[in-house]
Amino acid sequence: MWLIFGIYFALFLGVDAVSKVGGDVLLVLGVLGIGTSFLWSRPKSGKGSISTRCEKCEASLQGMAGLPRSTCTQCGHRQSWARRRG
């Protein structure tokens, strides 16, 4: 993820140095791309939200990068809102 951000930022700086309008357009496209990918890839549940409590044991789910982990560290239960692997 950091590599993608670094490449995007370097590309933005390169385009912005050549053309201010081109840099602004690339910035807007980047923000729209991030927003779209977040909405497309976020876990979906019937309620439309991600819980911070385990569905099985009610323990608090540890966070990673601002989002709760999909597997409970206390009981090992994988939450229903988590995307399936593979």
Secondary structure as UniProt FT lines:
FT   HELIX           2..18
FT   HELIX           20..41
FT   TURN            55..57
FT   STRAND          63..64
FT   TURN            65..66
FT   STRAND          67..68
FT   TURN            73..75
FT   TURN            80..81
//
